[in-house]
Amino acid sequence: MAESNLDDLTIEDLHKRIHQLEAENKRWMHLAGTNRLTDLPNNMMLFKVVLPAELRKWDGKETNLSCLVISPDGLGELNQKHGREVGDQFIVEMAKFLKGCLRGDEKLYHPDGSNFAILLLGIAGGRARRRGTEIKTEFHASTFKLEKAESSDLTCSVGVASLEQTIDKKEIPDLVDRLYHTMSNGLYKAKQRGGNLVA
């Protein structure tokens, strides 16, 4: 905006412009932080925004939290048999299924591809693993109705990462990285062992 035009603006005009810019920023933040297929918060939102903010709340105190990463087994075969469009449809249906599984303060994210994550606040260790097992069992018992197919008897793999320690805000980036790598490695191990496992 040219400097000469600033003199012509009223305070009301400036407030309107500020509100417009804030609305645009929120829209772009939503787009950047959302998975386009499921409209769920994505990888960036979980690991760059939500987890660091959650851990900052516990600076100097002990926290218990866990993150589950959940991925269907055999999605590649579904894509090959029925096409990528049906695979995408299944991912949307899986998002709906997982939303229906949430309890209390649990929050669902769609970091990427076929991987979903659930953030569990106040839950760590064995309780988090049990929660992963419950979701895995419910998934296996579910039927997913798709346009060209009906899928049942499907399995999923779950990776678990937990944090039970006093938080030092200087260590938050490392703690987030540790959570990410622990749950990713757990998912990888579950898949390597044939799937339908919590690791």
N, C-alpha and C positions, 0 to 999 in steps of 0.2 A: 504494500500500500504506500503510495507516494506521501512524502512528509507533508506537503501542502494540503492533502485531503484530511489528515489527522485533525487539523484545526477545525474542520467543518463537522466532525463527529461529536455527537452528544454523549454524555455518560450512558444514557440508555442504549445508544447504538453500540457502544463498546461492550456493554454487558451482553447484548444480543449476540455480538460476534464471538465473545468468549464462550457463551453457551453453545454456539454452533461448533466451535473448535473442539470443545469438550465432548460433544456428541460424536463428532467425526473420529476423535481419538478412541472413544469407547468402541465404535464400530470397527475400526482397524485392529484394535486389540482383540476384539472378539474373533475376527477373521483369522488373525495370525495365531491365536491360541486355541482354535477349534478344528477338529477333524471334519473335513468337508462331507464325508459319507454319513457319519452318525451325529454330527453336531455336538459331540462331546468334547470337553477340554482335552487338548492333545499333549504330546511329549513336552513341548516348551512350557505349557501352562503348569503341568505337574512338577517338572524338575527345575524350572527356572523361576517360577512364581510361587506356587502353593507350598511345596515342601520347605523352601528356605524361609518363607513367612511363618509357617507353622513352627519350625525349629527356633526361630528368633523369639517366639513367645516364651520359650522355655530356657532362655539364656540364664545360666547359673543354677538351673533346677534340673531335676531328673525327669526325663520323659520316657514314655512307652508308646511307641507307634510301630506300625508295620505296613508294608506294601505288598500286595499280591499282584503278580502278573499272570494273566490267564489267556491261553491260546488254544483254539480248537485243534485237534489232531486230524490229519487227513484232509485239510482244506484244499491242498493241491489236487488231490484226486477228484474232489467235487468240481473244481474249476475245469479240469481236463474232461470230465464226463459231461458236464452241462454248460460249460462256458463261464467266462469271468463275470458276466452279468449276474448269473445265479450265485456265484461266490460272493459278490458284493451284497446281494440281497440277503444272503445268509449272515454276513457281518452285521447288517442292520438289524436282523432278527435276533442275533446274539446280543447286541446292545440292549434291545428291549428286554430280553431274558435277564440279563445281568442287572438292569435297573430294577426289575421286579424282585431280585434277590437281596437288594440292599436293606440293611438294618440300621436303625439309630443314626449315628453320625457318619456312617460309611459313605464315601464319595467315589463315583465311577469316572474313569478317564479312558480315552482311546489314544494311547501314545502313537501307534503307527500300525499299518497293515492289519494283521489279524490279532494283534496283541491288545488286550484290555488290562487296566490296572484298577485296583480298589485300594484306597487309602483307609487304613484302620487306625483310628486315634484311640489311645488308651488301651491298646491290645498289642501284645508282643509274644514272642516265643511259641510255646505249645498251643496257646489259644489261637494264634494267627494260623498255625498249621491246621488246626481243627476246622477253622473257618474255611480255609482253602479246600479241605476235604469235603465239607458240606456242599460248597458250591459245585465242586467237581461231580459229586454224586447227583445233585439236582440236574445238572447239565446232561448227564448220561441218561437220566430218566425222562428227559424232555423230547418232544417232537417239534421240529421246525418245518412249517409249511411254506414252501417256496413256489414260485410261479410254475416252474417246469419239473419240480421234484418235491418229494416229502422226505425229510431226513430225520431218522430216529436212530437210536442206539449209537449215537456219536459220543466221542470222548474228548476230554480236554486235558491239558497239562497246566500245572500251576507252579510258579516259582515264588518263594517267600523270602522277604528280607525284613528283619526286625531291628529296632534300636531301643536299647534299655540302658541309658546312661545320662550323666549330667551333661548339659549342653554348654559349650563354650562358643559364643557367636563367631569367633575367628575360625573355628573348625567347620562351620556349616557347609561351605562348598565341598569339603572332603567327605563329610557325612552323607550329603546328597549323592555324591559319586559312589560312595560305598553301598548305599541302599540300591542304587541303580544296578551296579555290577553284581551284587549278591543275588538280587531277584532274577536278573537276566541269566546268570550262570545256573541258578536253580532251574529255570525253565529249560535251558539247554540240556541239562542233565536228565530232566524228566523226559524230554523228547528223545534223547539218545537211548534211554532205557525202554523205549517203545511206547511212551505216552501213557495217558490215563494215570498220572502220578502227581504227587505234591512233593517238591524238593526244595 
